[in-house]
Amino acid sequence: MKLIYEIKENLVGKTIHQILITELNISTRLLSKLIKNEKISVNRLKCDTRNTANLGDILEINFNIIEDNSSIAPTKMNLDIVYEDDWFLVINKSANMPIHPSRLHYTDSLSNGIRFYFDSIGLTKKIRPINRLDLDTSGLVIFAKCEYIQECFIRQMLNKTFKKDYLCLIHGTLDKKIGTINLPIGRKNGSIIERCIDYHTGHPSITHYEALKKFNNFSLITCNLETGRTHQIRVHLASIGHPLLR
């Protein structure tokens, strides 16, 4: 995993450090690791990032830093890999598959399978899922292969250029084909898992939906979330009288 960047005229005179931060958006935390492990070079020579850049310099950043991933046990699985390159992979997660290990799913989560796969291709990296899906929800999950690409995805999520759509089967037929649910969601009293509409202490939550197809007693819709609350789709749709099919 290497990033190669040619210095253009507008960057001449800036320090390598400035370019890495402002142009390539490498965080100061990650930059410190790269410097410590001597993973930054200019024209194939190790460099001091305090040096200034010259026109045509070739800046190379090597993200192949070995990381401790021993906290997740490797488990062999038949992963449905939809896409993969040097930076990330996309997995089609089945229903009833947790993404993260837990007390009840210490060795059978998707992350366990990713750890085994990383071992098989010689990649000693932490397991970094970019998006989350509930245990009983199927769909695409992205796993970053290094810290840098994880930061890139997080930045896209913050500036709303990373779009996630969800297909849902719901009970009944919606009155409006396109709509928005804007209701606050909070934790249900007495539960650490369940969520509910809470007008007093709930967090602002916005779900946009569009009906795609009607059936006899249920509908197929697509949902796009403006916020990412736990169980947001499930709680919002139930609140308008159209709960998800289970």
Disulfide bonds with the S-S distance in Angstrom:
none
